[in-house]
Amino acid sequence: MLKAQKDIYSDELNTRIADLIDAEQANAEARQSIDEERAASVKKAATMTAHTLENIRAELTAKKYNRFLEQLELATNRHNLTVNCLAYTRDRLEPCREHAKTERKKASKRFKTLGISLESQRAWGLDNKAAAIQFDHKLLEVASVKAADGVVERCEHLARDLATEIKKTILAVEAAESALSQLASAILK
């Protein structure tokens, strides 16, 4: 699901996401109020003339059609914004990886001055892969390394989620187009 990511997205992207979510909520509430207005009119139908009911129907139909158009526009905006967020996240991923490498190098240098290195691990010489894992665990105890690796992991996870979300937004746009076509078809009967 598309949501603001304060420490990953730019302020502009976060603002666009917040505005989109607000607009989608407003659209859903407006569509709900149209349904409520219709139900109230049906309840009071005995007190109205046929001409009044026809006017109410025309007014509600126009409101509903406009909200469906807006829903299609919002679904398209969500898709485009999700694509933009994915591109932004992917662009940010490589600098984050470089920062994580730099932090690991700095921590390795500090450890080396303390006599801690890959070669000083218990498993070194017997199982070098195990020694590398042991040393990696030591590096992850350093706050700056852990934080940098965390940002990389969050960006990678977010990129996967956004790629999946793009597929869902395509379906949402198609569903909004279909709902609009169905409403138009019902109106033009």
N, C-alpha and C positions, 0 to 999 in steps of 0.2 A: 504494500500500500504506500502510496506517495505521501510523505510527510516531511516537514522541515527537518533539516539536519544542521543545527547551528555550527558545529565544528567541522563540517565537511563541505556543505554548499556555500555559495556566496550569499551575501545579504539580499541581493536582487532575486536570486532563485528562491530563497526562503520566503521573501515577501510575495512572490508570484504564487508559491504553493499555498500560503496562508489565504491569499485573496481567492484562489480557485476553490479551496475547501469552503470558505465562507459563501461563495456564490453557489456552489452545489447545495449547501445546506439551505440557503434562501430559496433556491429553485424547488427543492423537495418540499419545503414548508408551503410554498405558494401552490404547488400542485395539490397538496393535502387540503389547503383551504378552499380550492376550487371544488374538490369532492365534498367537502363539508357544506359549502354554499349550495351545491346541487341537492344534497340530501335535505337541507333545510327548506329549499324551494319545493321539493317533492312533498314534504310534510305539510306545507301550507298551500298545496295546489288547489284544494277545495275553495279557498278564499280568493283565487285569482281567475282572471279571464284567460281564454285561450290565447288571445293576443299578447297578454303579459307573459304567459308561459313561453310563447315563441320568442319574445324579446329576451327573456332570461336565457333560453337555450342558445340563442345567437351570441349573446354576451359571454356565456360560459364556454361555448365552443371556441370563440376567438381567444379567450384567455388561455384555454387548455392548449390550443394549437401554438400560441406564442411560447408557452412554457415548454412544450415539446421541442420547438425550434431551439430554444435556449438550452435545453438538455442536450441536444445534438451538438451545439456549439461548445458547451462545457465538456462533453465527452471528447471532442476533438482537441480542445485546449489541454485536457488532462493527458491525452496521448502525446501531443507535441511537447508538453512540459516534461513528461516522463522520459522522452527521447533526449531532451536537453540535459536533464539531470544525469542520465546514463553517460552521455558524452562528457559532461563536466567531471563526473566521478572517475571515468577512465583516464581523462587527461590529468587528473590529480593523483592517480595511483602511482605513476612512475616517480614523480618527485617524492612521494611518501616512502616508496621503496628505497630510494637513494638516501633519504634521511635516516631510515632504519639501518641501512648498511653503515652509514657514517657513525651512528650511535653505537653500533656493535664494535666498530673499529676503535672508537674512543674508549669504550669499556674494556676491550681486549688490551689496549695499551696500559690502562690503569691497572688491570689485573697482572700484566707482565711485570710492572714495577713492584708488585707485591709477591711475585714469584708464582703466580697462577697462570698457567697456559694450557693449551691443548695437550702438550707433551707431559704436563705434570698431573694429568688425570690418571686415576687408578687403572683404568682399562687400557691406557696407551701401551702399545706394543703387543698386547694380547688380542684386543679387538678395537681397532682404531675407530670404527663407526660408533661403538658404544662410548668411546672417549669423546668423540665429537658431540654426542648427545649429552653427555655429562657436562661438557664445557658450555654447551648451548643453554642448559638449565641454569648454570651459574650466571651466564650473561643475562638471562631473563630475570634474575634477581635484582638487576640494576634498574632503577625506576625509569630512567630515560630510555633504555632499550625496550623495556616492557611497554611504555607508553607509545613509542614509535611503532613497535610491532602491532600494538593494539589498533592504531590508526590504519595501518595497512590491512589488517584483518577486517576491520569495519568497512573499509572502502571496497575490498574484494567481495564481502558478503552483500553489501549494498548494491554493487554492480550486478551480482547474480539476481538479487531480488528485483531490481529495476528491469532487467532483461525479461524476467518472468512477467512482471507487471505490464510491460509493453504488449505482450500477447493478450493480456486481459483487457487492456485499453482498446485494442483493435476490435475485440468482441463487443465491448461496450459501445463503441461508435456504430458498429453494425446493428446492434440492438436498438440504439436510439434512432437510427435511420429507419429501421423496420417499424418501430412504434409510431414514428411520424407518418410513414406511408400508410399504416393501418388506420390511423386517425383520419388522414386525408381521404382514404377510401370510404370510411364510414360517413364522413361529412358529405361526400359527393354521391352518396347512394340516391 
